[in-house]
């Protein structure tokens, strides 16, 4: 065997040493004379073997190097199909502005949720919460939580509930109007387990990195329902804060241990909270944020919610045929296959009109789903009268840019 050895650490032994054989192994050694250790060996086949860590990269072979790393969607707050700003939030939960980011809220406080053009270098947008009505008398069950739910079939790579379960790293950028402490929580919805990690906010953008230990208990379902949820706790009553924060390991969910020690986003009308660059990935290292194109991010979000309309006063929505004198039946194809059959909503029926082949427009009085699958929607548009049976028609905006047709298959 021919082995070449390059040693570093003392001048007397620095150089290349060759011994018998012919398989050609190159070895780099470091350390003091008499105590040298192999740092790198390269076989004739080209396989390189490192002993220890590569500088600046922790456990390079234990995590995902290529492909899509970020498990979350819309982490850099690019996509806001519903709205870029909504005011007076706090009394109810729902999806209001930025896609995939849900607000769970039940409080006397009120706040505005908006997409704003702010962020650390490399991020054009962020999600901003601004308190407009303070709530300093916190009832036990009050909450304000920013959340994202993740399908189980998109989480099988973390191997949760097995002996090979993966560690996760959650990272994001935050700032506020003043110092505050909040909690990031991961919830296993399939097995009623969770873990919480607190983090601090200052008046300057700061990157938060939270290491989430592997959980060998509780396998996640392989389906299109919620298996894992990320919750950012921003306000909570004693139901969720009266225990001890469960921060060291996954455990069965105990409400009292979920948000202990947090500040309140609604303790004063001056309060703000900004967040962007949210990434959840396999491994013990927070890699650089995985930027996607707007088109990629939009398509990922459209699996859960799609909106048509708002582009022109006579925008075309769909083609169909008149089913008698009072209804046109149409087919609408979603831009991407949706997660499941969705719920149809519209801005107002009167925002739409049926335009027959003759050019006559008839205002709609009702809009409803007829049949659907995740790939095709059959939508009926009703009018009071005036349609010619079996004639082709188009559904258009009724001289308004307010016309919106929405389909939601959110988790």
C-alpha positions as CSV (number, residue, x, y, z in Angstrom):
1,X,0.0,0.0,0.0
2,X,1.2,3.5,-0.8
3,X,0.1,6.1,1.7
4,X,1.0,9.7,1.5
5,X,0.9,11.6,4.8
6,X,1.0,15.4,5.1
7,X,1.6,16.4,8.8
8,X,1.3,19.8,10.4
9,X,2.1,20.8,13.9
10,X,5.9,20.7,14.1
11,X,8.5,21.6,11.5
12,X,10.5,18.5,11.9
13,X,7.7,16.3,10.7
14,X,6.1,18.6,8.2
15,X,6.0,17.0,4.8
16,X,4.9,13.9,2.9
17,X,5.6,10.4,4.0
18,X,5.2,7.4,1.7
19,X,5.1,3.7,2.7
20,X,4.8,0.5,0.7
21,X,1.7,-0.6,-1.3
22,X,-0.1,0.8,-4.3
23,X,-3.6,1.8,-3.4
24,X,-2.8,5.5,-3.1
25,X,-4.3,6.9,0.2
26,X,-3.6,10.6,1.0
27,X,-3.8,11.4,4.8
28,X,-3.6,14.9,6.3
29,X,-2.6,14.9,10.0
30,X,-2.4,17.7,12.6
31,X,-1.2,18.0,16.2
32,X,2.0,18.1,18.1
33,X,4.9,15.7,17.4
34,X,4.1,12.3,18.9
35,X,0.4,13.1,19.2
36,X,-0.7,13.6,15.7
37,X,-4.2,12.6,14.6
38,X,-5.6,12.0,11.1
39,X,-7.8,15.0,10.1
40,X,-8.6,14.0,6.5
41,X,-8.0,11.0,4.3
42,X,-8.6,10.8,0.5
43,X,-8.8,7.3,-1.1
44,X,-7.8,6.6,-4.6
45,X,-11.5,6.4,-5.5
46,X,-11.8,10.1,-4.5
47,X,-13.8,9.4,-1.3
48,X,-12.9,12.0,1.3
49,X,-13.3,11.1,5.0
50,X,-13.2,13.9,7.6
51,X,-12.5,13.3,11.3
52,X,-14.5,15.8,13.3
53,X,-16.4,18.8,11.9
54,X,-15.8,20.8,8.8
55,X,-15.1,24.4,9.9
56,X,-18.2,26.5,9.9
57,X,-20.6,23.5,9.1
58,X,-21.9,21.3,11.9
59,X,-22.4,17.6,11.1
60,X,-22.5,18.0,7.3
61,X,-23.7,14.5,6.7
62,X,-26.5,14.5,9.3
63,X,-28.9,17.0,7.6
64,X,-30.3,17.8,4.1
65,X,-27.7,19.4,1.9
66,X,-29.6,19.8,-1.3
67,X,-33.2,20.1,-2.4
68,X,-35.9,22.0,-0.5
69,X,-34.9,22.5,3.1
70,X,-37.5,24.8,4.5
71,X,-40.5,22.8,5.7
72,X,-42.6,26.0,6.1
73,X,-44.4,28.0,3.4
74,X,-44.2,31.7,2.8
75,X,-41.5,32.2,5.4
76,X,-40.3,35.4,3.9
77,X,-43.8,36.9,3.8
78,X,-44.0,37.3,0.0
79,X,-47.5,36.1,-0.8
80,X,-50.7,37.8,0.4
81,X,-53.6,36.8,-1.8
82,X,-56.4,37.8,0.6
83,X,-55.2,41.2,1.7
84,X,-52.0,43.1,2.6
85,X,-53.6,44.7,5.7
86,X,-56.5,44.0,8.1
87,X,-57.5,46.0,11.1
88,X,-59.5,45.4,14.2
89,X,-58.4,41.8,14.7
90,X,-58.4,40.0,18.1
91,X,-61.9,38.8,18.6
92,X,-61.8,35.8,16.3
93,X,-59.4,33.4,14.6
94,X,-58.7,33.0,10.9
95,X,-56.5,33.6,7.9
96,X,-56.5,37.4,7.2
97,X,-53.5,38.6,5.2
98,X,-50.3,36.6,4.5
99,X,-50.9,33.2,3.0
100,X,-50.4,30.2,5.3
101,X,-50.1,32.3,8.4
102,X,-53.2,31.9,10.7
103,X,-54.1,34.1,13.7
104,X,-55.6,32.4,16.7
105,X,-57.0,35.2,18.9
106,X,-59.4,35.7,21.7
107,X,-58.8,38.9,23.5
108,X,-60.3,42.3,24.4
109,X,-57.2,43.8,22.7
110,X,-57.2,44.7,19.0
111,X,-54.4,44.8,16.5
112,X,-53.6,45.3,12.8
113,X,-52.0,42.5,10.8
114,X,-50.1,43.6,7.7
115,X,-47.5,42.8,5.1
116,X,-45.0,45.7,5.1
117,X,-41.9,46.5,3.2
118,X,-39.4,46.0,6.0
119,X,-36.8,43.4,6.9
120,X,-33.1,42.6,7.5
121,X,-30.8,42.5,4.5
122,X,-32.1,40.1,1.9
123,X,-35.7,40.2,2.9
124,X,-38.1,42.7,1.2
125,X,-41.2,42.0,3.3
126,X,-42.3,41.0,6.8
127,X,-45.4,40.4,8.8
128,X,-46.2,43.2,11.2
129,X,-48.6,43.3,14.1
130,X,-49.6,46.7,15.5
131,X,-51.7,47.0,18.7
132,X,-54.5,49.5,18.4
133,X,-56.5,48.6,21.6
134,X,-54.6,47.5,24.7
135,X,-55.7,44.7,27.0
136,X,-54.1,44.7,30.4
137,X,-56.8,42.7,32.2
138,X,-56.0,39.3,30.8
139,X,-58.6,36.6,31.2
140,X,-57.4,33.0,31.8
141,X,-58.2,31.7,28.4
142,X,-57.1,34.6,26.2
143,X,-54.6,34.0,23.4
144,X,-52.9,35.6,20.4
145,X,-51.0,33.1,18.4
146,X,-49.5,33.3,15.0
147,X,-49.5,29.8,13.5
148,X,-48.7,27.6,10.5
149,X,-50.1,24.1,10.1
150,X,-48.2,21.4,8.1
151,X,-49.5,18.3,6.4
152,X,-48.3,15.0,7.8
153,X,-47.3,13.7,4.3
154,X,-44.8,16.6,4.1
155,X,-43.2,15.6,7.4
156,X,-42.2,12.0,7.0
157,X,-38.5,12.9,6.5
158,X,-38.2,14.0,10.1
159,X,-38.9,10.4,11.2
160,X,-40.7,11.5,14.3
161,X,-41.7,8.6,16.6
162,X,-38.9,6.4,15.5
163,X,-35.5,5.5,16.8
164,X,-34.0,7.5,13.9
165,X,-36.0,10.7,14.7
166,X,-34.4,13.9,13.4
167,X,-33.5,17.0,15.3
168,X,-35.0,20.2,13.9
169,X,-33.8,23.8,13.8
170,X,-36.2,26.7,13.7
171,X,-34.9,30.1,12.7
172,X,-36.4,33.5,12.0
173,X,-35.8,37.3,12.1
174,X,-37.8,39.5,14.6
175,X,-37.9,43.0,16.0
176,X,-40.4,45.1,17.9
177,X,-40.9,48.6,19.3
178,X,-39.5,47.5,22.7
179,X,-37.9,44.5,24.4
180,X,-40.2,41.5,24.9
181,X,-40.2,37.8,25.4
182,X,-42.4,35.5,23.4
183,X,-42.6,31.7,22.8
184,X,-42.2,29.5,19.7
185,X,-44.0,26.2,20.1
186,X,-44.1,23.0,17.9
187,X,-47.2,20.9,18.4
188,X,-47.6,17.3,17.3
189,X,-51.3,17.3,16.5
190,X,-51.5,13.5,15.8
191,X,-50.1,12.5,19.2
192,X,-51.0,15.5,21.4
193,X,-47.4,16.4,22.2
194,X,-45.5,19.7,22.2
195,X,-42.3,21.6,23.0
196,X,-41.9,25.3,23.6
197,X,-38.9,27.6,23.3
198,X,-38.8,31.2,24.5
199,X,-37.0,34.0,22.5
200,X,-36.3,37.7,23.0
201,X,-37.2,40.6,20.8
202,X,-35.5,44.0,20.7
203,X,-35.9,47.1,18.7
204,X,-33.4,45.9,16.0
205,X,-33.7,43.0,13.6
206,X,-32.2,39.9,15.2
207,X,-32.0,36.3,14.0
208,X,-33.4,33.8,16.4
209,X,-32.2,30.2,16.3
210,X,-34.0,27.5,18.3
211,X,-32.9,23.9,18.4
212,X,-35.7,21.3,18.7
213,X,-34.7,17.9,20.0
214,X,-35.7,14.7,18.2
215,X,-38.8,13.0,19.4
216,X,-38.8,9.2,19.3
217,X,-42.4,9.1,20.6
218,X,-45.4,9.5,18.3
219,X,-45.3,8.7,14.6
220,X,-46.9,11.4,12.4
221,X,-49.7,10.4,10.1
222,X,-48.9,10.2,6.4
223,X,-51.9,12.2,5.1
224,X,-53.1,15.6,4.0
225,X,-54.3,16.7,7.5
226,X,-52.4,18.7,10.1
227,X,-49.7,16.8,11.8
228,X,-47.4,19.5,13.0
229,X,-48.1,23.1,13.9
230,X,-45.7,26.0,14.5
231,X,-47.2,28.5,17.1
232,X,-45.7,31.9,17.9
233,X,-47.3,32.9,21.3
234,X,-47.7,36.6,21.6
235,X,-50.3,36.9,24.4
236,X,-51.8,34.4,26.8
237,X,-53.8,34.0,30.0
238,X,-53.1,31.9,33.0
239,X,-54.5,28.7,31.3
240,X,-51.3,28.7,29.2
241,X,-48.8,30.4,31.5
242,X,-49.3,29.1,35.0
243,X,-47.0,26.1,34.9
244,X,-43.3,25.5,33.9
245,X,-42.3,26.1,30.3
246,X,-41.8,22.7,28.6
247,X,-38.6,23.6,26.8
248,X,-36.1,20.7,27.2
249,X,-37.9,17.8,25.5
250,X,-41.2,16.9,23.8
251,X,-43.9,15.9,26.2
252,X,-47.7,15.3,26.4
253,X,-49.4,18.6,25.9
254,X,-50.2,20.4,29.2
255,X,-51.7,23.8,28.5
256,X,-50.2,25.4,31.6
257,X,-46.7,24.7,30.3
258,X,-47.0,26.1,26.8
259,X,-46.4,29.9,27.0
260,X,-44.9,30.5,30.4
261,X,-43.0,33.8,30.8
262,X,-44.2,35.7,27.7
263,X,-44.9,39.4,27.3
264,X,-48.1,40.6,25.8
265,X,-48.3,42.1,22.3
266,X,-51.4,44.0,23.5
267,X,-50.2,45.4,26.8
268,X,-49.9,48.9,25.3
269,X,-51.0,50.6,22.0
270,X,-47.4,51.3,21.2
271,X,-46.6,47.6,20.8
272,X,-45.4,46.2,17.5
273,X,-44.1,42.8,16.4
274,X,-42.2,42.1,13.1
275,X,-41.2,38.7,11.8
276,X,-39.8,37.3,8.5
277,X,-37.3,34.7,7.3
278,X,-39.1,31.8,9.1
279,X,-37.4,28.5,8.4
280,X,-37.9,25.0,9.9
281,X,-35.4,22.4,8.8
282,X,-33.8,19.1,9.6
283,X,-30.5,19.2,11.5
284,X,-28.7,21.0,14.3
285,X,-27.6,24.0,12.2
286,X,-29.6,27.0,11.0
287,X,-28.6,27.2,7.3
288,X,-29.0,30.3,5.2
289,X,-32.7,31.1,4.5
290,X,-34.0,29.2,1.4
291,X,-35.3,31.9,-0.9
292,X,-37.8,30.8,-3.5
293,X,-39.1,32.7,-6.4
294,X,-42.5,34.5,-6.1
295,X,-44.0,32.0,-8.6
296,X,-42.8,29.0,-6.6
297,X,-44.1,30.4,-3.3
298,X,-47.4,31.4,-4.8
299,X,-47.9,27.9,-6.2
300,X,-47.2,26.3,-2.8
301,X,-49.7,28.6,-1.1
302,X,-52.4,28.0,-3.8
303,X,-52.6,24.4,-2.7
304,X,-54.5,25.8,0.3
305,X,-56.1,29.0,-1.0
306,X,-56.8,30.6,-4.4
307,X,-58.4,33.8,-5.3
308,X,-59.6,35.1,-8.7
309,X,-60.6,38.7,-9.4
310,X,-59.6,42.3,-8.7
311,X,-57.8,43.0,-12.0
312,X,-60.4,44.9,-14.1
313,X,-64.0,46.0,-14.0
314,X,-65.1,43.4,-16.5
315,X,-62.7,40.6,-15.7
316,X,-63.6,37.2,-17.2
317,X,-63.9,34.5,-14.6
318,X,-65.3,31.4,-16.4
319,X,-67.2,30.1,-19.4
320,X,-70.4,28.0,-19.1
321,X,-73.8,27.3,-20.5
322,X,-77.3,28.5,-19.5
323,X,-79.2,25.9,-17.5
324,X,-82.6,27.4,-18.1
325,X,-83.4,31.1,-17.8
326,X,-82.0,31.7,-14.3
327,X,-78.7,29.8,-14.0
328,X,-75.3,29.4,-15.8
329,X,-73.2,26.4,-15.0
330,X,-69.4,26.9,-15.3
331,X,-66.1,25.1,-14.8
332,X,-63.2,26.7,-13.0
333,X,-59.8,25.1,-13.0
334,X,-57.6,25.9,-10.0
335,X,-54.1,27.0,-10.8
336,X,-52.7,24.0,-8.9
337,X,-54.3,20.9,-7.4
338,X,-55.7,21.8,-4.0
339,X,-55.1,20.0,-0.7
340,X,-58.7,18.8,-0.6
341,X,-62.2,19.9,-1.6
342,X,-62.5,23.5,-0.6
343,X,-65.0,26.1,0.6
344,X,-66.2,28.7,-1.9
345,X,-66.8,32.3,-1.0
346,X,-67.4,35.4,-3.1
347,X,-67.2,39.1,-2.4
348,X,-70.9,39.6,-3.2
349,X,-73.1,37.9,-5.8
350,X,-74.0,41.3,-7.3
351,X,-70.3,41.8,-8.1
352,X,-70.7,39.2,-10.9
353,X,-72.7,39.2,-14.1
354,X,-73.6,36.7,-16.8
355,X,-72.8,37.8,-20.4
356,X,-74.6,35.9,-23.0
357,X,-73.4,35.3,-26.5
358,X,-75.5,38.2,-27.7
359,X,-73.6,40.6,-25.4
360,X,-76.4,41.1,-22.9
361,X,-75.2,41.3,-19.3
362,X,-77.4,40.1,-16.5
363,X,-76.5,40.7,-12.8
364,X,-76.0,37.7,-10.6
365,X,-78.2,37.1,-7.5
366,X,-76.4,34.0,-6.0
367,X,-73.2,32.0,-6.5
368,X,-72.8,28.5,-5.3
369,X,-70.7,25.4,-5.6
370,X,-72.3,22.6,-7.6
371,X,-69.6,19.8,-7.8
372,X,-65.9,19.8,-7.0
373,X,-62.7,17.9,-6.7
374,X,-59.2,19.3,-5.7
375,X,-58.6,19.8,-9.5
376,X,-61.9,21.0,-10.9
377,X,-64.7,23.3,-9.6
378,X,-68.2,23.4,-11.0
379,X,-69.7,26.7,-9.9
380,X,-73.3,27.9,-10.6
381,X,-74.1,31.6,-11.1
382,X,-77.8,32.5,-10.7
383,X,-79.7,35.4,-12.1
384,X,-83.4,36.6,-11.6
385,X,-84.3,35.9,-15.3
386,X,-83.4,36.7,-18.8
387,X,-81.1,33.8,-19.9
388,X,-81.6,31.8,-23.0
389,X,-81.5,28.1,-22.2
390,X,-78.6,26.1,-23.6
391,X,-76.8,29.2,-24.9
392,X,-73.1,29.8,-24.0
393,X,-72.3,32.5,-21.5
394,X,-69.4,34.0,-19.7
395,X,-69.3,35.1,-16.1
396,X,-67.6,38.4,-15.7
397,X,-67.1,41.2,-13.1
398,X,-70.2,43.5,-13.0
399,X,-68.3,46.7,-13.8
400,X,-66.3,46.5,-10.5
401,X,-62.9,45.6,-9.4
402,X,-64.3,44.3,-6.1
403,X,-65.4,41.0,-7.6
404,X,-63.6,38.2,-5.9
405,X,-64.0,34.4,-6.1
406,X,-62.2,32.4,-3.4
407,X,-61.7,28.8,-2.7
408,X,-60.1,27.7,0.6
409,X,-58.7,24.2,1.5
410,X,-56.7,25.5,4.5
411,X,-55.7,23.2,7.3
